[in-house]
Amino acid sequence: MSKSGEVSWKSENLGKRRWAFMVFLGILILHGLAILVFTRGFLLLALNFHNIDDQMVNHSKGCWTKPAVDRIFIIVLDALRYDFVSPSTFFDEKKPWMDRLQVLHKLASQPGSFAKIFKAIADPPTTSLQRLKRLTTGGLPTFIDVGNSFGAPAIIEDNLIYQMAKNGKRVVMMGDDTWVQLFPQHFNISHPFPSFNVKDLDTVDNGCVEHLFPYLYQEDWDVLVAHFLGVDHARHIFGVDSTEMIEKLEQYNGILEKVVDVLESQSGPGGLHENTLLLVMGDHRQTINGDHGGGAPEEVETSLFAMSLQKNPSSLPSETDSSSCRLDTEKRKICTSSIEQLDLAATVSALLGIPYPFGSIGCVNPELYALAAGTWNLNIFTPESGINLSGSERWMQNYVNVLCMNTWQVKRYIDVYSASSVIGFSDKDMSHVSNLYAQAHDNWLHTKEAVLNCKSESCSTLLPQLKKQVEAYSNFLSSITALARSKWTEFNLKMMGTGLCILLLSLFVHIFTIKKLDKLCSCYLPRGGNFVVSFEAIFAYAAVLIRSFSFLSNSFILEEGKTASFLLATAGMLQLRHAIVKKKMFLEGLLFVLVVPLLRFGIELGQSKQAVNSLFLKSFASWTVSVVNGTNLWIYVADILPFLALSMRHSSCRGIFKLVAVGTIFASSLVALAWALDGPLVALAAVIQGWCVIRLMTLERAKNDYYDSSTSYSSPVAKWSLLAVCLFFCTGHWCAFDGLRYASTFVGFDEFNLIRQAALLTIDTFGFSHILPVMGLTLIIACQRHLEVQAEKRKPLFFLQLCQVYLMYGLTMAISMTLTIICVTIQRRHLMVWGLFAPKFVFDAVGLLLTDLFICLASLYYFA
């Protein structure tokens, strides 16, 4: 084409090019709007009520409790595993990180059982922010909390910290700054430290230690919270089995030993800590590779250590004692129990004698309450004294009174929730709840009568009646918890349906535009013979639909990578058969089929949580090397200049820029060769598969037949998308938050910056599977030589077909997203909704938006 002809073509097609960019931008906006609207319907109904006045009314009726402790000191060790705290003898195999917190073993083994280790069970999802929210509200977590993990909004629901502040408790906090984001107005004094720099193991912990010990000698607080982050950061970067983790645990052991010494030195009669309760707890657990966020046992089973400075706990009836006892490595007898984290807010409220959080559905834990309440005694039923009760009867009286308040509060919340909710609980469920509550209340009347009779007659029937009352209340509370876990979340189906409709609209936009481009392409392509839709094209459509509809099953979501590799292998077998029949490109077909098992092996390895990040980082330590302090500007110039040179058009690249460009290309080629010989096999497999897909396109054309442009490219685009899915799982990712590799956010940097670190995490998670495949789509068009097309028509044809390929690739992603949304809607009451379906939705949504964004950027480069 002559220069004047090229200028004429450019001017004629400028409007079309801009139109193409506007189409892609419009699709991005449609998808963003659809996801936003759908997500807005995926929220829990939060009731902004607070337990103050009504509970005081109940106080006047006699159903109230006095404070059992004067002070509570809470030490949160973020991501504290159960096997960090319990002796190694409780497990089948001893690991390097076990038996490091020896001070807790020593305290738990002393006679009198004034200290105890608990396995604390959390509800998924297990990110730090939502665990803190639910620990303080006493409610079940929602998946939306996870989305706020990097920018916590203040809690508007009634919560434990609010009730402490409103009831005159002086609360001091230090450590993780998430607390001051959640409770900005509730602390008397706070010492927050930034929490997102996971490479920094010591700043937060050192800040806690600096401020912690002076407060232990002061009287100006009732509740002290110290949140350490070193263990959490160590496991993100190095893993559980690392030297850094062991060192951090040993540091914590020394800190706890000193804390206990200070507390015990002031725990005598009249001492500052005579009636203080120490709680050492984790907010969630972590997997072996240091991940968390899901609902696996390794992520939800954390620890709680409780120690009463009274050292004379109440005797606990055997019916409520769930202890399991063994000898530790020092032959000391240690007993451990289990506690639901859901119960912690109610238990702490009862110990402090403050109103329970309005939305709490937990039950006051009997073992923790007995440990902390000591010999505290209160005649709860009558103002008269003189009743001679045993230790068990005394404790049962106190505990029954606590459960009375607990049960009334939960019943009140359930009633208000059902009345305020659009859906609420069913009539059958509410009838069952009401019957259980009525039975507990009727039994309460008999219990009061038994206590009154105990004064004038024998008390032999009191203890059985108290046990019966505890059982009635416990049945009610456990039934509420089970009901809430199965039917808790409030969904706005109208908004969810609207979001789905917008997404369906985007599919029609895709299809309409693709067909419109078919007509435009037909003006440039010669037509002859019969119109044919190849079997490969039909299979491509079927493969996209099969993969998308597989999301309706939780089993197929778990095995998504294997499903994609199976479909890719099937497509490869069809191509190989075609190559054998046509007697050409047999090598490419065979190579395509042989590489798929490598991808499958990578998927097996990547999805296995035994293929830990810590081992990866140990093998490739250079990936985490940071920028040395004092690095000057020239290093950055050396990095940026080659990319600027490469971005310039070849005709305008002169002088030094041309030398830099040539040198950069040569250096990059050497790097690529080195990677091909010694780097990741996944990258090599991706290059080979991409090359095979492009080469095998010519097999689908017959000399005497003609195809729509979209039909010609349907098979390679479908295989390209399946390859992208395989690459996501091959590179060690999966659709869960415990699959995120936080260490990647600090490659090349020491300091934390939210935007920069978020970008790096996005590149690590989606770069190989979403960003690179979009950038590589151009090769599918560029490598096709339309020799039958006149030279002056090739550029406009290239423009149209590239537009079409981008639309087809975006359509495959949008179809998958549509089925994911349908799946989430259908399975919204499924047991695995927060652990499996919701994470899948989030990852697919981010992947779709990234795909649309980079298609827009590519179209801006090629078309605008």
RATA-V409543 format. One record per residue. SS is DSSP state (h for helix, s for strand, l for the rest). PHI is phi in whole degrees, -180 to 180 (NA if undefined). Layout:
ss->SS phi->PHI
ss->SS phi->PHI
//
This chain:
ss->l phi->NA
ss->l phi->-72
ss->h phi->-65
ss->h phi->-68
ss->h phi->-67
ss->h phi->-66
ss->h phi->-63
ss->h phi->-64
ss->h phi->-63
ss->h phi->-62
ss->h phi->-68
ss->h phi->-70
ss->h phi->-101
ss->h phi->-61
ss->h phi->-64
ss->h phi->-65
ss->h phi->-64
ss->h phi->-64
ss->h phi->-62
ss->h phi->-63
ss->h phi->-62
ss->h phi->-66
ss->h phi->-65
ss->h phi->-64
ss->h phi->-65
ss->h phi->-63
ss->h phi->-65
ss->h phi->-59
ss->h phi->-65
ss->h phi->-61
ss->h phi->-65
ss->h phi->-62
ss->h phi->-65
ss->h phi->-61
ss->h phi->-67
ss->h phi->-63
ss->h phi->-65
ss->h phi->-62
ss->h phi->-65
ss->h phi->-63
ss->l phi->-88
ss->l phi->-106
ss->l phi->-113
ss->l phi->-87
ss->l phi->-73
ss->l phi->-104
ss->l phi->-96
ss->l phi->-88
ss->l phi->-109
ss->l phi->-132
ss->l phi->-84
ss->l phi->-136
ss->h phi->-64
ss->h phi->-66
ss->h phi->-69
ss->h phi->-67
ss->h phi->-63
ss->h phi->-66
ss->h phi->-58
ss->h phi->-66
ss->l phi->-82
ss->l phi->99
ss->l phi->-96
ss->l phi->-153
ss->l phi->-130
ss->l phi->-90
ss->l phi->-59
ss->l phi->-94
ss->l phi->-132
ss->l phi->-90
ss->s phi->-139
ss->s phi->-130
ss->s phi->-113
ss->s phi->-109
ss->s phi->-108
ss->s phi->-100
ss->s phi->-102
ss->l phi->-56
ss->l phi->63
ss->l phi->-79
ss->s phi->-75
ss->h phi->-64
ss->h phi->-81
ss->h phi->-73
ss->h phi->-101
ss->l phi->-75
ss->l phi->-62
ss->h phi->-65
ss->h phi->-68
ss->h phi->-82
ss->l phi->-126
ss->l phi->-69
ss->l phi->-137
ss->l phi->-82
ss->l phi->-112
ss->l phi->-61
ss->l phi->-85
ss->l phi->-80
ss->l phi->60
ss->l phi->-92
ss->l phi->-98
ss->h phi->-64
ss->h phi->-63
ss->h phi->-71
ss->h phi->-63
ss->h phi->-62
ss->h phi->-69
ss->h phi->-71
ss->l phi->-95
ss->l phi->-72
ss->l phi->-61
ss->l phi->99
ss->l phi->53
ss->l phi->-86
ss->s phi->-137
ss->s phi->-151
ss->s phi->-103
ss->s phi->-120
ss->s phi->-86
ss->s phi->-97
ss->s phi->-98
ss->l phi->-97
ss->l phi->-97
ss->l phi->-72
ss->l phi->-76
ss->l phi->-113
ss->l phi->-87
ss->h phi->-61
ss->h phi->-64
ss->h phi->-70
ss->h phi->-69
ss->h phi->-65
ss->h phi->-63
ss->h phi->-81
ss->h phi->-65
ss->h phi->-95
ss->h phi->-95
ss->l phi->78
ss->l phi->-105
ss->l phi->-79
ss->l phi->-75
ss->l phi->-119
ss->l phi->-70
ss->h phi->-63
ss->h phi->-57
ss->h phi->-64
ss->h phi->-64
ss->l phi->-96
ss->l phi->-63
ss->l phi->-104
ss->l phi->-173
ss->l phi->-75
ss->l phi->-82
ss->l phi->-64
ss->l phi->-76
ss->l phi->-97
ss->l phi->-73
ss->l phi->-61
ss->l phi->-151
ss->h phi->-62
ss->h phi->-65
ss->h phi->-62
ss->h phi->-66
ss->h phi->-60
ss->h phi->-65
ss->h phi->-69
ss->l phi->-105
ss->l phi->81
ss->l phi->-82
ss->l phi->-89
ss->s phi->-111
ss->s phi->-118
ss->s phi->-131
ss->s phi->-150
ss->s phi->112
ss->s phi->-49
ss->l phi->-72
ss->h phi->-60
ss->h phi->-61
ss->h phi->-76
ss->h phi->-74
ss->h phi->-75
ss->l phi->-130
ss->l phi->-69
ss->l phi->-117
ss->l phi->-108
ss->l phi->-94
ss->l phi->-68
ss->s phi->-140
ss->s phi->-140
ss->s phi->-130
ss->s phi->-82
ss->s phi->-135
ss->l phi->-60
ss->l phi->-114
ss->l phi->-93
ss->l phi->-81
ss->l phi->-71
ss->l phi->-80
ss->l phi->-93
ss->l phi->-89
ss->l phi->-121
ss->h phi->-59
ss->h phi->-65
ss->h phi->-65
ss->h phi->-65
ss->h phi->-64
ss->h phi->-63
ss->h phi->-63
ss->h phi->-60
ss->h phi->-94
ss->h phi->-66
ss->h phi->-65
ss->h phi->-59
ss->h phi->-69
ss->l phi->-67
ss->l phi->-105
ss->l phi->-110
ss->l phi->-104
ss->l phi->-91
ss->l phi->-151
ss->l phi->-113
ss->s phi->-131
ss->s phi->-121
ss->s phi->-119
ss->s phi->-125
ss->s phi->-111
ss->s phi->-90
ss->l phi->-122
ss->h phi->-59
ss->h phi->-64
ss->h phi->-62
ss->h phi->-70
ss->h phi->-63
ss->h phi->-74
ss->h phi->-65
ss->h phi->-90
ss->l phi->-110
ss->l phi->96
ss->l phi->-69
ss->l phi->-91
ss->l phi->-87
ss->h phi->-63
ss->h phi->-62
ss->h phi->-67
ss->h phi->-61
ss->h phi->-64
ss->h phi->-68
ss->h phi->-64
ss->h phi->-66
ss->h phi->-64
ss->h phi->-63
ss->h phi->-60
ss->h phi->-65
ss->h phi->-65
ss->h phi->-65
ss->h phi->-61
ss->h phi->-69
ss->h phi->-60
ss->h phi->-63
ss->h phi->-61
ss->h phi->-66
ss->h phi->-64
ss->h phi->-67
ss->h phi->-67
ss->l phi->-121
ss->l phi->-103
ss->l phi->-72
ss->l phi->-55
ss->l phi->79
ss->l phi->-75
ss->l phi->-62
ss->l phi->-116
ss->l phi->-60
ss->l phi->-128
ss->s phi->-107
ss->s phi->-111
ss->s phi->-102
ss->s phi->-121
ss->s phi->-115
ss->s phi->-145
ss->l phi->-105
ss->l phi->-89
ss->l phi->-162
ss->l phi->-100
ss->l phi->-152
ss->l phi->-78
ss->l phi->-59
ss->l phi->-85
ss->l phi->87
ss->l phi->-98
ss->l phi->-159
ss->l phi->134
ss->l phi->-95
ss->l phi->-121
ss->l phi->-69
ss->h phi->-53
ss->h phi->-66
ss->h phi->-102
ss->h phi->-104
ss->s phi->-96
ss->s phi->-106
ss->s phi->-128
ss->s phi->-142
ss->s phi->-113
ss->s phi->-121
ss->s phi->-141
ss->s phi->-97
ss->l phi->-76
ss->l phi->-71
ss->l phi->59
ss->l phi->-144
ss->l phi->-66
ss->l phi->-68
ss->l phi->-71
ss->l phi->-112
ss->l phi->-59
ss->h phi->-61
ss->h phi->-64
ss->h phi->-106
ss->l phi->-100
ss->l phi->-108
ss->l phi->-67
ss->s phi->-123
ss->s phi->-115
ss->s phi->-149
ss->s phi->-90
ss->l phi->-86
ss->l phi->-66
ss->l phi->-96
ss->l phi->65
ss->l phi->-99
ss->s phi->-79
ss->s phi->-128
ss->s phi->-110
ss->s phi->-125
ss->s phi->-134
ss->s phi->-117
ss->s phi->-146
ss->s phi->-82
ss->h phi->-60
ss->h phi->-59
ss->h phi->-86
ss->h phi->-68
ss->h phi->-62
ss->h phi->-66
ss->h phi->-67
ss->h phi->-65
ss->h phi->-60
ss->h phi->-65
ss->h phi->-67
ss->h phi->-87
ss->l phi->70
ss->l phi->-115
ss->l phi->-59
ss->l phi->-71
ss->l phi->-56
ss->l phi->-57
ss->l phi->-91
ss->l phi->-72
ss->l phi->-120
ss->l phi->-81
ss->l phi->-114
ss->l phi->-61
ss->l phi->-71
ss->h phi->-66
ss->h phi->-73
ss->h phi->-69
ss->h phi->-66
ss->h phi->-66
ss->h phi->-65
ss->h phi->-86
ss->h phi->-71
ss->l phi->59
ss->l phi->-94
ss->l phi->-55
ss->l phi->-133
ss->l phi->-145
ss->l phi->-78
ss->l phi->-87
ss->l phi->-99
ss->l phi->-133
ss->l phi->-72
ss->l phi->-75
ss->l phi->-118
ss->l phi->109
ss->l phi->-81
ss->l phi->-93
ss->l phi->-117
ss->l phi->-75
ss->h phi->-60
ss->h phi->-64
ss->h phi->-66
ss->h phi->-64
ss->h phi->-63
ss->h phi->-64
ss->h phi->-59
ss->h phi->-62
ss->h phi->-70
ss->h phi->-61
ss->h phi->-65
ss->h phi->-64
ss->h phi->-67
ss->h phi->-58
ss->h phi->-65
ss->h phi->-58
ss->h phi->-67
ss->h phi->-61
ss->h phi->-65
ss->h phi->-66
ss->h phi->-63
ss->h phi->-63
ss->h phi->-64
ss->h phi->-61
ss->h phi->-63
ss->h phi->-67
ss->h phi->-61
ss->h phi->-65
ss->h phi->-73
ss->h phi->-89
ss->l phi->-81
ss->l phi->-66
ss->l phi->-99
ss->l phi->64
ss->l phi->-94
ss->l phi->-70
ss->h phi->-61
ss->h phi->-64
ss->h phi->-65
ss->h phi->-67
ss->h phi->-65
ss->h phi->-63
ss->h phi->-63
ss->h phi->-64
ss->h phi->-66
ss->h phi->-64
ss->h phi->-68
ss->h phi->-64
ss->h phi->-63
ss->h phi->-65
ss->h phi->-69
ss->h phi->-63
ss->h phi->-65
ss->h phi->-59
ss->h phi->-64
ss->h phi->-67
ss->h phi->-66
ss->h phi->-63
ss->h phi->-65
ss->h phi->-65
ss->h phi->-70
ss->h phi->-64
ss->h phi->-69
ss->h phi->-64
ss->h phi->-73
ss->h phi->-98
ss->l phi->-128
ss->l phi->-71
ss->l phi->-98
ss->l phi->-64
ss->l phi->-95
ss->h phi->-71
ss->h phi->-61
ss->h phi->-59
ss->h phi->-69
ss->h phi->-64
ss->h phi->-63
ss->h phi->-64
ss->h phi->-67
ss->h phi->-60
ss->h phi->-64
ss->h phi->-64
ss->h phi->-66
ss->h phi->-65
ss->h phi->-62
ss->h phi->-63
ss->h phi->-67
ss->h phi->-67
ss->h phi->-66
ss->h phi->-63
ss->h phi->-61
ss->h phi->-63
ss->h phi->-65
ss->h phi->-65
ss->h phi->-65
ss->h phi->-86
ss->h phi->-138
ss->l phi->-79
ss->l phi->-70
ss->l phi->-95
ss->l phi->-108
ss->l phi->-97
ss->h phi->-67
ss->h phi->-65
ss->h phi->-69
ss->h phi->-63
ss->h phi->-65
ss->h phi->-64
ss->h phi->-60
ss->h phi->-64
ss->h phi->-64
ss->h phi->-63
ss->h phi->-67
ss->h phi->-63
ss->h phi->-60
ss->h phi->-64
ss->h phi->-64
ss->h phi->-66
ss->h phi->-62
ss->h phi->-57
ss->h phi->-64
ss->h phi->-60
ss->h phi->-68
ss->h phi->-62
ss->h phi->-67
ss->h phi->-63
ss->h phi->-68
ss->h phi->-57
ss->h phi->-66
ss->h phi->-69
ss->h phi->-67
ss->h phi->-64
ss->l phi->-72
ss->l phi->-106
ss->l phi->-98
ss->l phi->-69
ss->l phi->-120
ss->l phi->-167
ss->l phi->78
ss->s phi->-97
ss->s phi->-77
ss->l phi->-130
ss->l phi->-110
ss->l phi->-69
ss->h phi->-64
ss->h phi->-62
ss->h phi->-67
ss->h phi->-62
ss->h phi->-65
ss->h phi->-61
ss->h phi->-62
ss->h phi->-64
ss->h phi->-63
ss->h phi->-62
ss->h phi->-70
ss->h phi->-62
ss->h phi->-62
ss->h phi->-67
ss->h phi->-72
ss->h phi->-66
ss->h phi->-68
ss->h phi->-73
ss->l phi->-115
ss->h phi->-65
ss->h phi->-65
ss->h phi->-74
ss->h phi->-65
ss->h phi->-63
ss->l phi->-110
ss->h phi->-59
ss->h phi->-62
ss->h phi->-68
ss->h phi->-63
ss->h phi->-64
ss->h phi->-67
ss->h phi->-65
ss->h phi->-65
ss->h phi->-66
ss->h phi->-65
ss->h phi->-63
ss->h phi->-62
ss->h phi->-64
ss->h phi->-64
ss->h phi->-63
ss->h phi->-66
ss->h phi->-65
ss->h phi->-60
ss->h phi->-63
ss->h phi->-65
ss->h phi->-66
ss->h phi->-63
ss->h phi->-85
ss->l phi->59
ss->l phi->-156
ss->l phi->59
ss->h phi->-65
ss->h phi->-62
ss->h phi->-64
ss->h phi->-63
ss->h phi->-66
ss->h phi->-63
ss->h phi->-60
ss->h phi->-69
ss->h phi->-72
ss->h phi->-78
ss->h phi->-57
ss->h phi->-58
ss->h phi->-63
ss->h phi->-64
ss->h phi->-63
ss->h phi->-64
ss->h phi->-63
ss->h phi->-67
ss->h phi->-60
ss->h phi->-71
ss->h phi->-69
ss->h phi->-81
ss->l phi->-74
ss->l phi->-74
ss->l phi->-82
ss->l phi->-81
ss->l phi->-75
ss->h phi->-63
ss->h phi->-63
ss->h phi->-67
ss->h phi->-61
ss->h phi->-69
ss->h phi->-68
ss->h phi->-76
ss->l phi->-123
ss->h phi->-62
ss->h phi->-65
ss->h phi->-68
ss->h phi->-108
ss->l phi->-66
ss->l phi->-97
ss->l phi->-71
ss->l phi->-70
ss->l phi->-59
ss->l phi->88
ss->l phi->-60
ss->l phi->-90
ss->h phi->-65
ss->h phi->-66
ss->h phi->-65
ss->h phi->-69
ss->h phi->-62
ss->h phi->-63
ss->h phi->-80
ss->h phi->-84
ss->h phi->-56
ss->h phi->-60
ss->h phi->-69
ss->h phi->-64
ss->h phi->-65
ss->h phi->-67
ss->h phi->-75
ss->l phi->-77
ss->l phi->-67
ss->h phi->-60
ss->h phi->-68
ss->h phi->-98
ss->l phi->-90
ss->l phi->-129
ss->h phi->60
ss->h phi->-62
ss->h phi->-65
ss->h phi->-67
ss->h phi->-64
ss->h phi->-63
ss->h phi->-64
ss->h phi->-63
ss->h phi->-63
ss->h phi->-65
ss->h phi->-61
ss->h phi->-64
ss->h phi->-64
ss->h phi->-65
ss->h phi->-65
ss->h phi->-64
ss->h phi->-63
ss->h phi->-62
ss->h phi->-65
ss->h phi->-63
ss->h phi->-64
ss->h phi->-65
ss->h phi->-86
ss->h phi->-134
ss->l phi->-98
ss->l phi->-73
ss->h phi->-65
ss->h phi->-62
ss->h phi->-65
ss->h phi->-63
ss->h phi->-63
ss->h phi->-64
ss->h phi->-64
ss->h phi->-63
ss->h phi->-64
ss->h phi->-62
ss->h phi->-63
ss->h phi->-64
ss->h phi->-58
ss->h phi->-68
ss->h phi->-67
ss->h phi->-76
ss->h phi->-61
ss->h phi->-68
ss->h phi->-66
ss->h phi->-86
ss->l phi->-103
ss->l phi->-112
ss->l phi->-63
ss->l phi->-97
ss->s phi->-119
ss->s phi->-131
ss->l phi->-131
ss->l phi->-64
ss->h phi->-59
ss->h phi->-66
ss->h phi->-66
ss->h phi->-63
ss->h phi->-99
ss->h phi->-65
ss->h phi->-68
ss->h phi->-63
ss->h phi->-67
ss->h phi->-63
ss->h phi->-67
ss->h phi->-61
ss->h phi->-70
ss->h phi->-65
ss->h phi->-63
ss->h phi->-62
ss->h phi->-63
ss->h phi->-61
ss->h phi->-66
ss->h phi->-60
ss->h phi->-81
ss->h phi->-64
ss->l phi->-85
ss->l phi->87
ss->l phi->-106
ss->l phi->-153
ss->l phi->-80
ss->l phi->-159
ss->h phi->-72
ss->h phi->-78
ss->h phi->-96
ss->l phi->-75
ss->l phi->-102
ss->h phi->-68
ss->h phi->-62
ss->h phi->-66
ss->h phi->-73
ss->h phi->-116
ss->l phi->-68
ss->l phi->90
ss->l phi->-138
ss->l phi->-103
ss->l phi->-91
ss->l phi->-92
ss->l phi->-137
ss->h phi->-59
ss->h phi->-67
ss->h phi->-63
ss->h phi->-68
ss->h phi->-65
ss->h phi->-65
ss->h phi->-65
ss->h phi->-65
ss->h phi->-65
ss->h phi->-64
ss->h phi->-64
ss->h phi->-79
ss->h phi->-115
ss->h phi->-63
ss->h phi->-76
ss->h phi->-107
ss->h phi->-125
ss->h phi->-75
ss->h phi->-62
ss->h phi->-59
ss->h phi->-65
ss->h phi->-65
ss->h phi->-85
ss->h phi->-60
ss->h phi->-59
ss->h phi->-64
ss->h phi->-61
ss->h phi->-85
ss->h phi->-63
ss->l phi->-86
ss->l phi->-94
ss->l phi->-103
ss->l phi->-92
ss->l phi->-67
ss->l phi->-77
ss->l phi->-96
ss->l phi->-62
ss->h phi->-58
ss->h phi->-73
ss->h phi->-99
ss->h phi->-70
ss->h phi->-66
ss->h phi->-63
ss->h phi->-67
ss->h phi->-58
ss->h phi->-60
ss->h phi->-67
ss->h phi->-71
ss->h phi->-65
ss->h phi->-58
ss->h phi->-67
ss->h phi->-64
ss->h phi->-60
ss->h phi->-66
ss->h phi->-67
ss->h phi->-66
ss->h phi->-62
ss->h phi->-65
ss->h phi->-62
ss->h phi->-67
ss->h phi->-68
ss->h phi->-64
ss->h phi->-61
ss->h phi->-65
ss->h phi->-62
ss->h phi->-68
ss->h phi->-63
ss->h phi->-65
ss->h phi->-62
ss->h phi->-61
ss->h phi->-62
ss->h phi->-65
ss->h phi->-67
ss->l phi->-95
ss->l phi->-64
ss->l phi->-104
ss->l phi->-71
ss->l phi->-58
ss->l phi->-99
ss->h phi->-61
ss->h phi->-85
ss->h phi->-84
ss->h phi->-132
ss->h phi->-69
ss->h phi->-66
ss->h phi->-59
ss->h phi->-60
ss->h phi->-61
ss->h phi->-65
ss->h phi->-65
ss->h phi->-67
ss->h phi->-65
ss->h phi->-64
ss->h phi->-63
ss->h phi->-65
ss->h phi->-66
ss->h phi->-64
ss->h phi->-61
ss->h phi->-62
ss->h phi->-63
ss->h phi->-75
ss->h phi->-66
ss->h phi->-62
ss->h phi->-64
ss->h phi->-65
ss->h phi->-66
ss->h phi->-63
ss->h phi->-73
ss->h phi->-85
ss->h phi->-109
ss->l phi->-88
//
